[in-house]
Every structure is written in structure tokens, then in C-alpha cells.
Amino acid sequence: MADAAYTHRPVLLSEAVDALDVRADGIYMDLTYGRGGHAGLIASRLGPRGRLVVMDRDPEAIANAELRFGDDTRVVIERGSFVGFDVAAAALGITGKVNGVLVDLGVSSAQLDDPRRGFSFRQDGPLDMRMDPGTGQSAADWLAQAPESEISRVLWEYGEEKHARRMARAIVGERAVRPFLTTMHLQEVIARANPAWEQGKDPATRAFQAIRIHINGELEALGVFLDRIIDVLAPGGRLVVISFHSLEDRMVKRFIRKQARGDDLPPDLPVPDSARRPRLRAIGAAMQPSQEEVQANPRARSAVLRVAERLQ
Ligand SMILES: C[S@@+](CC[C@H](N)C(=O)[O-])C[C@H]1O[C@@H](n2cnc3c(N)ncnc32)[C@H](O)[C@@H]1O
């Protein structure tokens, strides 16, 4: 499917880019380029001396970035997982100098809607689900050999799927007869094993989401990113995260809270708050898309935006 076939709607576009507080001569990183909705708006706010580093692990996203920004000398394009964003920053000599970092987590519509990528439970395609098809194990390979208990844990933990055990049992039973190679085969088996699901959703929605999160190591990547973000930011630099899953949002919320509190010293120790060395300050409360945005783009409905600023 050609890129032009997608209607690309960046989620919380102006809210996220406003939160970066873009200065014309600042240095920014958009670590989840996708189709460049946010990156485009950031670039439009930069002057000739500003800099934008864009990153994505998906080669199709990077191809789009090359087309759009390949000739823009202010923009650096990096292919890879954002777990390596600090290495990229060090190589560019911008560690501790970055004025804002944006991550807009999860999958893009371009990935979800292209059946060849294997994320879709609506259109048949190879059961892949890797954001970077050149790295790691496909969903088909994982489901061919994972123990039933592991499949059940993934569906339960990452999909909060109530019927995880039943689905895992059905998957393991089916694969002994016919291996899972296509998305619709998996959808059918999960749908058959699901006795009840939320209205308006597909019976396989939660299971597909869970398998995708596992295959791409999404929560692990977020953990590594958060561990490294503070050193990359300049004092006063902004961290802006858009998440779509309650587990992700919880990680981000707890991280910001912990860094805003500083070191865990015993509560009865008579030291001023500054001795706890807080490293971040939360900016505003968590933000969600407006009703109008969700109406225009139902995929935005679970988005949560959090913003923090590095202290000196
Ligand atoms: C929700 S989309 C971003 C959309 C983008 N903000 C836009 O306006 O077009 C998420 C993108 O992040 C990428 N991605 C997800 N996890 C990643 C990771 N760990 N490292 C690099 N890219 C990642 C995906 O490949 C996908 O293109």
C-alpha cells in the first residue's frame, strides 16, 4: 500500500509540540518519527540554527523522513530503537544540551493499517508485528514455540485480557494442528476462545495489542529510555511523552514523580528538600485529547500526554 493511502493524524499535535516550548535555535529530538506529524510542526518552529534529530526503528518511517527532510540541513535522521538515543546524542555531541525530547509511543496508523506488517486483525497478512522487521522474532515465530504459560502471561499482563488462559490454551492446541502464519488465523482462534468482550471492539483487540507489545519489547524500551533521559536533556529541557497504554502511562507518571521528589532519604532526616536533589519538575497535569479530536480520530481515545522539565 502506498504511503499516500494513509490518512495520517498525529495525536495531541499542538499540545505536544507546545509542551516542548520550541526555541528557534534549540536542539530537539523526536524519537518516534512515524510519518513526521510532530516532527513537521517542530521543524516549522525552528530557525536556521535550530536542530532536530528524528529517530524511528521502522525502515518505512525512516524512508519517509529521508524523503521529507533529507535535504533539510537542520534535521538529522537516525534509524534504530530509541533505547540507543543517548548513544546517538553522544555521537552528535548534544548530551546535556537537548532542549526537548518527544516520544509518541506505540504503533503508527501506517503500521496498523498495512496488512503486510502483520498488526491487523481486520485484514489478513503475514503474522509479523515487528516495527523493525529486520530485528528480533516475528509473532508467528514466537507463537510457534512459546510455552502456554508465557503466552497466557503476555495476554494478561500487556492486554489485561481476562480470558488470557483460555486463549493461550486454544493457541497451543491449534498450533499443533496448523501453525499460525497469518493474522486472520490468529484472530479466528482467539475470537473462538473469547466468551465476552467490550462492545464495539474486536474479540482479539486486547490479545493483538499484548502480543505486539511483547514482540517489540515496548515496555522494556520505555524503561531504558526513562533511565537515560535526564542526562541527555539540558537544564530546563523538556520531556514530552504521549502514551496509549495504562502500563506505559503508569511508568511515566511514577518516573516523573520519583525524579521530582529526588533521592529517597529517610523521612526523619533533618535535611532541606534541596538536599534530596530533585531532577525533574512536572509541568501541568496529564492531558488527554479533546472530544473533537477523539471524534475525528478514534485511535486518539486512550492517549495521555505528560510533560516534565529538567531542573538545573
Ligand atoms: C504513534 S507512532 C508516532 C507518530 C508520529 N508522532 C507522527 O506524528 O507521525 C509511533 C512510532 O514510533 C516508532 N517506535 C515505537 N517504539 C520505538 C522504539 N523503541 N524506538 C524507535 N521507534 C519506535 C514506531 O515505529 C512508530 O513509527
The ligand as an SDF file (V2000), in Angstrom:
LIG
                    3D

 27 29  0  0  0  0  0  0  0  0999 V2000
    2.4490    6.5980   17.3270 C   0  0  0  0  0  0  0  0  0  0  0  0
    3.6740    6.4940   16.0910 S   0  0  0  0  0  0  0  0  0  0  0  0
    4.3630    8.0880   16.0440 C   0  0  0  0  0  0  0  0  0  0  0  0
    3.6470    9.0170   15.1270 C   0  0  0  0  0  0  0  0  0  0  0  0
    4.3840   10.3370   14.9290 C   0  0  0  0  0  0  0  0  0  0  0  0
    4.4530   11.1260   16.1350 N   0  0  0  0  0  0  0  0  0  0  0  0
    3.7640   11.1230   13.8140 C   0  0  0  0  0  0  0  0  0  0  0  0
    3.2580   12.2330   14.0700 O   0  0  0  0  0  0  0  0  0  0  0  0
    3.7620   10.6630   12.6950 O   0  0  0  0  0  0  0  0  0  0  0  0
    4.9150    5.5730   16.8750 C   0  0  0  0  0  0  0  0  0  0  0  0
    6.1790    5.3700   16.0560 C   0  0  0  0  0  0  0  0  0  0  0  0
    7.2080    5.0460   16.9900 O   0  0  0  0  0  0  0  0  0  0  0  0
    8.0080    4.0380   16.4730 C   0  0  0  0  0  0  0  0  0  0  0  0
    8.5730    3.3470   17.6320 N   0  0  0  0  0  0  0  0  0  0  0  0
    7.9120    2.6700   18.5950 C   0  0  0  0  0  0  0  0  0  0  0  0
    8.7760    2.1890   19.5100 N   0  0  0  0  0  0  0  0  0  0  0  0
   10.0080    2.6080   19.1110 C   0  0  0  0  0  0  0  0  0  0  0  0
   11.3140    2.4510   19.6560 C   0  0  0  0  0  0  0  0  0  0  0  0
   11.5460    1.7530   20.7770 N   0  0  0  0  0  0  0  0  0  0  0  0
   12.3350    3.0340   19.0050 N   0  0  0  0  0  0  0  0  0  0  0  0
   12.1320    3.7490   17.8650 C   0  0  0  0  0  0  0  0  0  0  0  0
   10.9280    3.9090   17.3030 N   0  0  0  0  0  0  0  0  0  0  0  0
    9.8740    3.3460   17.9260 C   0  0  0  0  0  0  0  0  0  0  0  0
    7.0970    3.1940   15.6340 C   0  0  0  0  0  0  0  0  0  0  0  0
    7.8340    2.5040   14.6490 O   0  0  0  0  0  0  0  0  0  0  0  0
    6.1430    4.2320   15.0530 C   0  0  0  0  0  0  0  0  0  0  0  0
    6.5910    4.6700   13.8080 O   0  0  0  0  0  0  0  0  0  0  0  0
  1  2  1  0
  2  3  1  0
  2 10  1  0
  3  4  1  0
  4  5  1  0
  5  6  1  0
  5  7  1  0
  7  8  2  0
  7  9  1  0
 10 11  1  0
 11 12  1  0
 11 26  1  0
 12 13  1  0
 13 14  1  0
 13 24  1  0
 14 15  1  0
 14 23  1  0
 15 16  2  0
 16 17  1  0
 17 18  1  0
 17 23  2  0
 18 19  1  0
 18 20  2  0
 20 21  1  0
 21 22  2  0
 22 23  1  0
 24 25  1  0
 24 26  1  0
 26 27  1  0
M  CHG  2   2   1   9  -1
M  END
$$$$
